Amino acid sequence: MKILGQLDELNLDAAAKTQVAALVQALLDQAKKEADKYETDIQAKDLKIQALILELAHLRRLRYGVKNEALSALQRDLFEETCNEDIAALVAEVEQAGATVTKPKRPRAGRQPLPPHLPRIEHRHEPESCQCGQCGKDLVKIGEDITEQLDVEPAKFFVHRHIRPQYACRNCETITAAPVPPAIIDGGLAAVGLLVWVLISKYLDHLPLYRLEQIAARDQVILARSTLAEWVGRTGVALQPLVDRLIELLLKRGTLHADETPVPQLDPGSGKTKKAYLWAYRSNDLEDGPRIIVFDYRGGRSGEYARQFLGNWQGHLMVDDYGGYKALFTGTRQEPCIELGCWAHARRKFFDLHQANASPMAWEALTRIGQLYHIEQQGKALSIDSRQQLRVEQSQPALKALHEWLIQTRIKTANGGGSAKALDYTLKRWPSLIRYAETGHLPIDNNPVENTIRPIALGKKNWLFAGSERAGQRAAAIQTLLGTAKLNGIDPAAWLRDTLEKLPTWPNSRIDELLPFALPAKDVKP
């Protein structure tokens, strides 16, 4: 090397030259090792950045790619939530690694304004000095820069003190005091707000009581599970008349949706659970009147339970192909109801087939069924008469063409395969599937009730099982009230609080005014 060659030009003896040469060589070797290590680290970092960027691109494709019904709406929301968290974490890791990430350009509506009804807490931030930092002159206010941040307080416990002065008459020694305010639970510890928090947490947010017990304990508030359970039980009894009235009103409708979902129920003595079912009956959105959902908890899935609930009800019933409903349509009842087939279930058969093997036949079926839904979308905002006219002009011809195509395709399809099963499902239920197109008020599918029951089906993973049949019935009753409120665009917590405050003194003759779709009820004068 040149550095070692230059040693000969120095006036050094042989021993000094050797020592200096060895030192220089050691320094050169160390520098080379550090350079090699640095290059290795850079290569490793480049590889890590490349892997992170590839993973990020994959997640973005999943997040922003085409959505289909492989996931339900709520399941897709849960997936997107996790995916967004992963993308943010990956971007942070890439940035920490020293690389830049090109974010995909997506149309944005801008930052949404915070709801105006929320209380505002103002924080004023004044400059440290009222003099200009450049020239020392006094500053003059010319405007304000205002930004808003959203904040929240967890469950906040506080105490209501009810003070009732007692007065005595000196003449007759009579003692007078204001009466005790009426309450859902006489002499109970819980105010209405606490009862609402417990019921909403348990039945809308699907939090078991032991978790509420833990939340309260963080504020040094002791709420035993047995006490919480007593409040739930007593409140459920107080609300039952409202549920009974909703059932009466629902069974006056001419068209209903029906569906059911399994619920594990604790089997005392065995240490295991048995399968019970939560049945759901929903009003038809295409008919006039408020929306109603009624949940009915039963010990099984037998069609007898549906018959018991419906009684002598007569009308159109939208259901899937579960055999338990078949006896309702056979005419053996005094007033048999009319079956409506669900096009969403028929479509799902072809969708699953196409997902499995990219079947051209399944894709053709999906395209034709999609035309039916496109017509329904056009008629969504129309009146019943206008929608009926639209269905006569467009839906019925499309259904006739679809039926002919199904028959011809089935003739060419071998028995026993997935294609044959999908075709047979639709052809077998054809009379019930086309019934909706004869009117302007019947629904095309059973999605409304499935969408209503799905949050409960997902939430039951939190509470694992129902403790008893009575507990299941109580849950169904309260879910009926909260679910009906949601369907009608009413805040369930606000409705429940208002109802629990009024219910102790409310006359039964005016119970309809407390239902979760009525206009705000007026106070009753004592």
C-alpha positions in Angstrom: 0.0 0.0 0.0 1.1 3.6 -0.5 1.0 4.3 3.2 3.4 1.5 4.0 5.6 2.5 1.0 6.0 6.0 2.4 7.6 4.6 5.5 10.8 4.2 3.5 11.0 7.9 3.0 11.0 8.5 6.7 14.3 8.8 8.6 13.6 5.8 10.9 15.7 2.9 12.0 14.7 -0.6 11.0 13.0 -1.5 14.3 10.9 1.7 14.4 9.9 1.2 10.8 8.8 -2.4 11.6 6.8 -1.2 14.6 5.1 1.6 12.7 4.3 -0.7 9.8 2.7 -3.2 12.1 0.6 -0.5 13.7 -0.5 0.9 10.4 -1.4 -2.6 9.1 -3.5 -3.3 12.2 -5.4 0.0 11.7 -6.0 -0.8 8.1 -7.2 -4.3 8.9 -9.6 -3.0 11.6 -10.9 -0.4 9.2 -11.6 -3.1 6.6 -13.4 -5.2 9.1 -15.6 -2.3 10.2 -16.3 -1.4 6.6 -17.3 -5.0 5.8 -19.5 -5.1 8.9 -21.1 -1.8 7.9 -21.8 -3.1 4.5 -23.3 -6.2 5.9 -25.5 -4.2 8.2 -26.7 -2.0 5.3 -27.5 -5.1 3.2 -29.5 -6.6 6.1 -31.3 -3.3 6.6 -32.1 -3.1 2.9 -33.4 -6.6 3.0 -35.6 -5.8 6.0 -36.9 -2.6 4.4 -37.7 -4.5 1.3 -39.5 -7.2 3.2 -41.5 -4.6 5.2 -42.4 -2.7 2.0 -43.6 -6.0 0.3 -45.6 -6.9 3.4 -47.1 -3.4 3.5 -48.0 -3.6 -0.2 -49.7 -6.9 0.4 -51.7 -5.5 3.3 -52.7 -2.5 1.3 -53.9 -4.7 -1.5 -56.0 -6.6 1.0 -57.3 -3.5 2.7 -58.1 -1.5 -0.4 -58.8 -4.3 -2.8 -62.1 -5.4 -4.2 -64.6 -6.4 -1.4 -66.8 -9.4 -1.8 -69.0 -11.4 0.5 -66.3 -13.8 1.6 -66.5 -11.9 4.9 -69.7 -10.5 6.5 -69.9 -6.8 7.0 -69.0 -6.9 10.7 -66.3 -9.5 10.1 -64.8 -7.3 7.4 -64.9 -4.3 9.7 -62.9 -6.3 12.3 -60.5 -7.4 9.6 -60.0 -3.8 8.3 -59.5 -2.6 11.8 -56.6 -5.1 12.4 -55.3 -4.4 8.9 -55.1 -0.7 9.5 -53.3 -1.3 12.7 -50.7 -3.5 11.0 -50.2 -1.0 8.1 -49.6 1.8 10.6 -47.1 -0.3 12.5 -45.3 -1.4 9.3 -45.0 2.2 8.1 -43.5 3.2 11.5 -41.0 0.3 11.3 -40.0 1.2 7.8 -39.5 4.9 8.8 -37.5 3.8 11.8 -35.3 1.8 9.5 -34.5 5.0 7.6 -36.5 4.5 4.5 -39.4 6.6 3.1 -42.8 5.1 2.3 -44.9 6.3 -0.6 -48.5 6.5 0.7 -51.2 5.6 -1.7 -53.2 8.5 -2.9 -56.8 8.1 -1.9 -59.7 10.6 -2.2 -60.3 12.2 1.2 -63.2 14.2 2.3 -61.0 16.1 4.7 -61.2 16.1 8.5 -64.7 15.7 9.6 -66.0 18.3 12.1 -66.6 17.0 15.6 -70.3 16.7 16.6 -71.6 20.2 17.7 -73.6 18.8 20.6 -70.5 17.7 22.5 -69.5 20.1 25.3 -66.4 22.2 24.6 -63.6 22.8 27.2 -61.5 25.7 26.1 -57.7 25.9 26.6 -56.2 29.3 25.8 -52.5 29.4 24.9 -51.0 32.9 25.0 -47.5 33.8 23.9 -44.9 34.0 26.6 -44.5 37.7 26.0 -46.7 40.5 24.6 -43.8 42.2 22.9 -42.5 41.3 19.4 -39.5 39.1 19.5 -37.9 41.0 16.6 -38.4 44.7 17.4 -39.8 44.7 21.0 -43.0 46.5 20.1 -46.4 45.5 21.6 -48.3 42.8 19.9 -51.8 43.3 18.6 -54.4 40.5 18.3 -55.4 39.9 14.7 -57.2 36.6 15.0 -57.3 33.1 16.5 -56.2 29.7 15.3 -58.6 27.1 16.7 -58.1 23.4 16.6 -60.2 20.7 18.2 -59.3 17.3 19.7 -61.8 14.7 20.8 -61.4 13.3 24.3 -63.4 10.9 26.5 -63.8 10.0 30.1 -64.3 6.4 31.1 -67.3 5.4 33.2 -67.5 8.1 35.9 -69.2 7.1 39.1 -70.8 9.7 41.4 -73.5 9.7 44.1 -77.0 11.2 44.2 -77.9 12.3 47.7 -81.7 12.5 48.2 -82.4 14.8 51.2 -85.9 14.8 52.6 -86.4 17.2 55.4 -89.0 16.2 58.0 -91.4 18.7 59.4 -93.6 18.3 62.5 -96.8 20.0 63.5 -96.6 21.3 67.1 -100.3 21.2 67.4 -101.1 17.6 66.4 -97.6 16.2 66.3 -98.0 15.1 62.7 -94.7 14.5 60.9 -94.6 15.5 57.2 -91.9 14.7 54.6 -91.7 14.4 50.8 -92.4 11.0 49.5 -89.5 8.8 48.4 -89.0 9.2 44.6 -90.4 6.2 42.7 -87.8 3.9 41.2 -87.5 0.7 39.2 -85.9 -1.0 42.2 -87.5 0.3 45.4 -84.8 1.2 47.9 -82.1 0.1 45.5 -78.6 1.4 45.5 -78.5 1.9 41.7 -79.7 5.1 40.1 -81.1 5.0 36.6 -77.8 6.0 35.0 -76.0 3.1 36.6 -78.8 0.6 35.6 -78.5 1.9 32.0 -74.7 1.5 32.0 -75.0 -2.1 33.2 -77.7 -3.1 30.7 -76.0 -1.4 27.7 -72.6 -2.8 28.6 -74.1 -6.3 29.0 -76.5 -6.5 26.1 -75.2 -4.0 23.6 -71.5 -4.1 24.2 -71.6 -7.8 25.2 -69.5 -7.3 28.3 -69.9 -10.0 31.0 -70.8 -8.8 34.5 -67.4 -9.8 35.9 -65.8 -7.2 33.6 -68.1 -4.5 34.8 -67.2 -5.5 38.3 -63.5 -5.0 37.4 -64.2 -1.6 35.7 -65.9 -0.4 38.9 -63.2 -1.7 41.1 -60.7 0.6 39.3 -62.6 3.5 40.8 -62.7 1.8 44.2 -66.4 1.1 43.8 -67.4 -2.3 44.9 -70.1 -3.8 42.8 -70.5 -7.5 43.4 -71.6 -9.6 40.5 -74.5 -10.9 42.5 -75.7 -7.3 43.0 -75.3 -6.5 39.3 -77.2 -9.7 38.4 -80.0 -8.7 40.7 -80.3 -5.3 39.0 -80.4 -6.9 35.6 -83.1 -9.4 36.7 -85.3 -6.8 38.3 -85.0 -4.4 35.4 -85.7 -7.1 32.9 -89.0 -7.8 34.7 -89.9 -4.1 34.7 -89.3 -3.8 31.0 -91.2 -7.0 30.0 -94.6 -5.3 29.4 -92.9 -3.2 26.6 -91.6 -6.4 25.0 -95.0 -8.0 25.2 -96.5 -5.0 23.4 -93.8 -5.1 20.7 -94.7 -8.7 20.0 -98.4 -7.8 19.7 -97.6 -5.1 17.2 -95.2 -7.2 15.2 -97.8 -10.0 14.8 -100.2 -7.5 13.3 -97.8 -7.0 10.3 -98.5 -8.8 7.1 -94.9 -9.7 6.3 -92.2 -11.0 8.6 -88.5 -12.1 8.4 -87.4 -15.0 10.5 -84.0 -16.5 11.3 -82.2 -18.2 14.2 -78.7 -18.5 15.7 -77.4 -21.1 18.2 -76.6 -20.0 21.7 -74.7 -22.3 24.2 -76.6 -22.7 27.4 -75.1 -24.0 30.6 -76.4 -27.4 31.5 -76.4 -27.6 35.4 -75.0 -30.7 36.9 -73.1 -31.8 33.8 -70.4 -29.1 33.7 -71.1 -28.7 30.0 -73.3 -26.6 27.7 -76.2 -27.5 25.5 -77.3 -25.9 22.4 -80.2 -23.4 22.6 -81.4 -21.0 19.9 -82.1 -17.3 19.7 -84.9 -16.9 17.1 -85.4 -13.5 15.5 -88.6 -12.1 13.9 -88.3 -8.8 12.1 -90.8 -6.5 10.4 -90.6 -5.7 6.7 -88.9 -2.5 5.8 -90.9 -2.1 2.6 -94.2 -1.8 4.5 -95.4 1.3 6.4 -94.8 1.5 10.1 -91.9 1.6 12.5 -89.3 -1.2 12.3 -89.6 -3.9 15.0 -87.2 -6.8 15.8 -88.3 -9.4 18.4 -85.9 -12.0 19.8 -87.3 -15.2 21.1 -85.1 -17.5 23.2 -85.9 -21.2 23.0 -84.3 -24.5 24.1 -83.9 -25.8 20.5 -84.3 -25.4 16.8 -87.5 -27.4 16.3 -90.1 -25.8 14.0 -92.5 -26.1 16.9 -90.9 -23.1 18.5 -91.7 -21.0 15.4 -95.3 -22.2 15.4 -95.6 -21.4 19.1 -94.4 -17.9 18.6 -96.5 -17.1 15.5 -99.6 -18.8 16.7 -102.4 -18.1 14.2 -100.5 -15.3 12.5 -101.2 -15.1 8.8 -99.1 -13.4 6.1 -95.8 -13.8 4.1 -92.9 -15.2 6.0 -89.3 -14.7 4.6 -87.1 -17.6 5.7 -84.1 -19.7 4.5 -84.5 -23.3 3.5 -84.4 -24.7 7.1 -86.8 -27.6 7.3 -88.2 -26.4 10.7 -90.3 -23.8 8.9 -91.8 -26.2 6.4 -94.8 -27.1 8.5 -95.8 -23.5 8.5 -96.5 -23.6 4.8 -98.2 -27.0 4.4 -101.7 -25.8 5.2 -102.0 -28.0 8.3 -102.4 -24.9 10.4 -105.7 -23.2 10.8 -104.4 -20.1 8.9 -101.2 -21.1 7.0 -98.7 -18.5 6.1 -97.1 -18.0 2.7 -93.4 -18.7 2.2 -91.0 -16.2 0.7 -87.7 -17.5 -0.6 -84.4 -15.7 0.1 -82.4 -14.7 -3.0 -79.4 -14.0 -0.9 -79.3 -17.7 0.1 -79.8 -18.8 -3.5 -77.0 -16.5 -4.7 -74.7 -17.7 -2.0 -74.8 -21.2 -3.4 -73.4 -20.0 -6.8 -71.0 -17.6 -5.1 -69.4 -20.5 -3.1 -69.2 -22.6 -6.2 -67.5 -19.8 -8.2 -65.1 -19.2 -5.3 -64.2 -22.9 -5.2 -63.5 -23.5 -8.9 -64.2 -20.3 -10.9 -67.2 -21.9 -12.5 -68.4 -20.0 -15.6 -71.9 -21.3 -15.0 -71.8 -19.9 -11.4 -70.6 -16.6 -12.7 -73.4 -16.4 -15.2 -75.9 -17.1 -12.4 -74.3 -14.4 -10.2 -74.6 -11.9 -13.1 -78.3 -12.7 -13.7 -79.1 -12.5 -10.0 -77.2 -9.3 -9.8 -79.6 -7.8 -12.3 -82.5 -8.6 -10.0 -80.7 -6.7 -7.2 -79.9 -3.8 -9.5 -83.6 -3.4 -10.2 -84.4 -3.5 -6.5 -81.8 -0.7 -5.9 -83.6 1.4 -8.5 -86.9 0.9 -6.7 -85.7 1.4 -3.2 -87.0 4.9 -2.8 -90.2 4.3 -4.8 -93.7 4.0 -3.4 -95.2 0.5 -3.1 -97.3 1.0 -6.3 -94.4 2.4 -8.3 -92.1 -0.4 -7.1 -94.7 -3.0 -8.1 -94.9 -1.5 -11.6 -91.1 -1.6 -11.9 -91.0 -5.2 -10.9 -93.7 -6.1 -13.4 -91.8 -4.3 -16.2 -88.3 -5.4 -15.3 -88.0 -8.1 -12.5 -90.6 -10.5 -13.9 -89.0 -10.7 -17.4 -85.6 -11.1 -15.9 -86.9 -13.9 -13.6 -88.5 -15.7 -16.6 -85.3 -15.6 -18.5 -83.3 -16.8 -15.5 -85.7 -19.7 -15.0 -85.4 -20.9 -18.6 -81.6 -20.6 -18.3 -81.6 -22.6 -15.1 -83.6 -25.4 -16.6 -81.5 -25.7 -19.7 -78.3 -25.5 -17.7 -79.5 -28.2 -15.3 -80.3 -30.6 -18.2 -76.6 -30.4 -19.2 -75.3 -30.7 -15.7 -74.3 -34.1 -14.2 -76.0 -35.1 -10.9 -74.2 -35.1 -7.6 -71.8 -32.2 -8.1 -71.7 -28.8 -6.6 -73.2 -27.3 -9.8 -76.2 -29.5 -9.7 -76.8 -28.8 -6.0 -76.7 -25.0 -6.6 -79.1 -25.3 -9.5 -81.4 -27.7 -7.7 -81.6 -25.4 -4.6 -82.9 -22.5 -6.8 -85.2 -24.5 -8.9 -86.7 -26.3 -5.9 -87.6 -23.1 -4.2 -88.5 -21.2 -7.4 -92.2 -20.5 -6.5 -91.2 -18.9 -3.2 -88.3 -17.0 -4.8 -90.4 -15.2 -7.5 -93.3 -14.4 -5.2 -91.8 -11.0 -4.2 -91.9 -9.7 -7.8 -95.7 -10.1 -7.9 -96.1 -7.2 -5.5 -94.4 -3.9 -4.5 -94.1 -4.5 -0.8 -92.5 -8.0 -0.4 -88.7 -8.2 0.3 -86.3 -10.0 -2.1 -84.2 -11.6 0.6 -83.7 -12.2 4.4 -80.7 -9.9 4.8 -82.5 -7.4 7.1 -83.0 -10.0 9.9 -79.6 -11.6 9.3 -77.9 -8.2 9.6 -79.8 -7.5 12.9 -79.0 -10.8 14.5 -75.3 -10.9 13.4 -73.9 -8.5 16.1 -75.4 -10.8 18.7 -73.9 -13.8 17.0 -70.5 -12.2 17.1 -70.9 -10.8 20.6 -71.8 -14.1 22.2 -68.1 -15.0 21.9 -67.5 -12.6 24.8 -70.0 -14.1 27.2 -69.5 -17.7 26.0 -72.9 -19.1 27.2 -76.3 -18.3 28.7 -76.5 -19.3 32.3 -80.0 -20.6 32.2 -83.1 -20.6 30.0 -84.6 -17.7 32.0 -81.4 -15.7 31.5 -81.6 -16.4 27.8 -85.2 -15.2 27.7 -84.3 -12.1 29.7 -81.5 -11.4 27.2 -83.8 -11.8 24.3 -86.3 -9.4 25.8 -83.8 -6.7 26.4 -82.2 -7.2 23.0 -85.6 -6.8 21.5 -86.0 -3.3 23.0 -82.4 -2.2 22.3 -82.5 -3.7 18.8 -85.8 -2.0 17.9 -84.4 1.3 19.1 -81.4 1.0 16.8 -83.5 0.0 13.8 -85.5 3.2 14.2 -82.4 5.5 14.6 -82.8 6.0 18.3 -79.9 6.0 20.7 -80.6 2.9 22.9 -78.9 4.3 26.0 -80.9 7.6 25.8 -84.1 5.8 25.2 -83.5 3.3 28.1 -82.6 6.1 30.5 -85.8 8.1 29.6 -87.9 4.9 29.9 -86.5 3.8 33.2 -87.1 7.2 34.7 -90.8 7.3 33.5 -91.8 3.6 33.9 -92.4 3.5 37.7 -95.3 6.0 37.4 -96.4 5.5 33.8 -100.0 4.3 33.2 -100.3 1.1 31.3 -102.9 2.7 29.0 -100.2 4.9 27.5 -97.5 2.2 27.2 -97.2 2.7 23.4 -95.7 6.1 24.1 -92.7 4.4 25.8 -91.9 2.0 22.9 -88.5 2.5 21.3 -89.9 4.1 18.1 -92.5 6.5 19.6 -92.1 10.2 19.8 -90.6 11.4 23.2 -93.3 10.7 25.8 -94.6 13.5 27.9 -94.4 13.3 31.7 -97.5 12.1 33.5 -98.7 14.5 36.2 -99.1 12.8 39.6 
